[in-house]
Amino acid sequence: MDLTTERLVVRDWSEDDAEAALAIYGTTDVTRWLTPAMDRVTDAAAMRSVLQAWQQAQPNLVPPRGRWAIQRKEDGAVVGGLGIHLLPPYEEDLEISWQLHPDAWGEGYASEAARALLGWAFTQDTDELFAVARPANERAIATAKRLGMVWVGETEKYYGLRLQVYRIRHTDIV
């Protein structure tokens, strides 16, 4: 699946993306906010293994679940990642997540890419998606709001962390 926006391409990850992905998932400024908590990836070989696992899992996931790279059209740089996966513990609710390299923060890439992914996800027999964020993660919360997601409340239900929960339904997309 490739989605194209004005400035971005949302596409499957490739092993060739290991260095760019390491610059994202190897950065404490990114990994400290992830849910579930994820240790930062420490080297290119480990990142390549993570990407291989994501690639191998992708064909077996029921759409709209998966993980994708966010690539800037202008220069082909991978600036982030997106995912849609089941939230624990009951694995009924789908979560959309986004992670960007700190150098790409503040450019609107997360909103632009996530909006395209939401549009596609709602063509895949999905009625609603959730986003969860740690209360201090002001950037993630602001992105959820820019996407038109509505605050549902705060919970410790997911990942054993106190999280803010946002939801968007297919009827919310205009």
C-alpha positions in Angstrom: 0.0 0.0 0.0 1.3 3.4 -1.0 -0.6 6.6 -0.1 0.5 9.9 -1.5 -0.2 13.3 -0.1 1.0 16.7 -1.2 4.4 16.3 0.4 4.6 12.7 1.5 4.4 9.1 0.6 3.2 6.5 3.1 4.7 3.2 2.1 5.9 -0.2 3.4 9.1 -0.3 5.3 12.2 -1.7 3.5 15.4 -3.1 4.9 17.1 -0.2 3.0 15.4 2.1 5.5 17.4 0.8 8.4 19.6 3.9 8.8 16.7 6.4 8.5 14.6 4.2 10.9 17.5 4.1 13.4 17.5 7.9 13.4 13.9 7.7 14.5 13.6 4.6 16.7 17.2 5.0 18.1 16.4 8.5 19.5 15.4 8.8 23.1 13.4 11.9 22.3 11.1 9.6 20.3 11.2 6.3 22.2 10.4 7.8 25.6 6.9 8.6 24.3 6.1 5.3 22.6 3.3 3.1 23.8 3.9 0.4 24.5 7.2 1.5 25.9 10.0 0.5 23.6 13.7 0.6 24.3 15.6 2.7 21.8 17.1 0.7 19.0 20.9 0.8 19.4 22.4 0.0 16.0 21.7 -0.5 12.4 21.8 -4.3 12.6 19.1 -4.3 15.3 17.0 -1.8 13.4 17.3 -4.0 10.3 16.0 -7.0 12.4 13.1 -4.9 13.6 12.2 -3.8 10.0 12.5 -7.5 8.8 10.0 -8.5 11.5 7.6 -5.7 10.5 7.9 -6.7 6.8 7.3 -10.4 7.6 4.3 -9.6 9.7 2.7 -7.2 7.3 1.2 -9.7 4.8 -0.5 -11.6 7.7 -2.2 -8.6 9.3 -5.8 -7.9 8.6 -6.2 -4.5 7.0 -6.0 -1.8 8.1 -3.4 -3.1 10.6 0.3 -2.6 9.7 3.4 -0.4 9.9 4.5 2.1 7.3 7.3 4.5 6.6 6.6 8.2 6.0 8.8 9.5 3.1 9.2 13.1 2.1 8.6 13.5 -1.7 10.9 16.4 -2.0 14.1 14.5 -1.2 13.1 10.9 -0.6 14.1 11.1 3.1 12.2 8.8 5.5 11.1 11.2 8.2 8.8 8.9 10.3 6.6 5.9 10.7 2.9 5.2 11.1 1.2 2.2 12.5 -2.3 0.7 13.1 -2.5 -2.1 15.6 -4.8 -3.7 18.2 -4.8 -2.1 21.6 -4.4 -4.5 24.6 -5.8 -6.1 26.7 -8.9 -7.1 24.8 -7.6 -6.5 21.3 -10.8 -5.0 20.0 -9.8 -1.4 19.6 -7.5 -0.3 16.8 -4.8 2.3 17.6 -3.2 4.7 15.0 0.3 5.9 16.0 2.9 8.1 14.5 6.6 8.6 15.2 8.7 11.3 13.6 12.4 12.1 13.6 12.8 15.2 15.9 14.2 17.2 12.9 10.8 16.7 11.3 8.8 17.9 14.3 6.6 21.0 13.7 6.3 20.5 9.9 2.8 19.0 9.9 4.1 15.7 8.6 2.5 13.6 11.3 -1.0 15.1 10.7 -0.6 14.9 6.9 0.5 11.3 6.8 -2.0 10.2 9.5 -4.9 11.9 7.8 -4.1 9.9 4.6 -3.8 6.7 6.6 -7.1 7.3 8.4 -8.8 7.9 5.1 -7.6 4.6 3.8 -8.3 2.8 7.0 -11.9 3.8 6.9 -12.2 2.1 3.5 -11.2 -1.2 5.2 -14.3 -2.0 7.1 -13.2 0.0 10.2 -15.6 2.2 12.1 -13.3 3.9 14.6 -9.6 4.3 15.5 -8.0 5.4 18.8 -4.8 7.2 19.6 -3.2 7.0 23.0 -0.6 9.4 24.4 1.2 9.9 27.7 -0.3 13.0 29.4 2.9 15.1 29.0 3.3 14.3 25.3 1.8 17.6 24.1 2.9 17.0 20.5 1.0 13.7 20.1 -2.1 15.2 21.8 -2.0 18.2 19.5 -1.7 15.9 16.5 -4.6 13.9 17.6 -6.7 17.0 17.9 -5.6 18.3 14.5 -6.8 15.0 13.1 -10.2 15.7 14.5 -9.9 13.1 17.2 -12.1 13.6 20.2 -10.8 13.1 23.8 -12.4 10.1 25.4 -10.7 10.2 28.8 -7.7 9.0 30.7 -7.0 5.3 31.4 -4.5 2.8 32.7 -6.1 0.1 30.7 -3.5 0.1 27.9 0.1 -1.0 28.4 0.0 -0.4 32.1 0.5 3.3 31.6 -1.6 6.3 32.4 -2.7 7.5 29.0 -4.9 10.1 27.3 -7.3 8.4 24.8 -8.6 10.0 21.6 -11.0 8.6 19.1 -12.1 9.2 15.6 -15.0 7.6 13.8 -15.4 7.2 10.0 -18.3 9.6 10.2 -16.0 12.3 11.7 -14.0 12.4 8.4 -15.3 15.1 6.1 
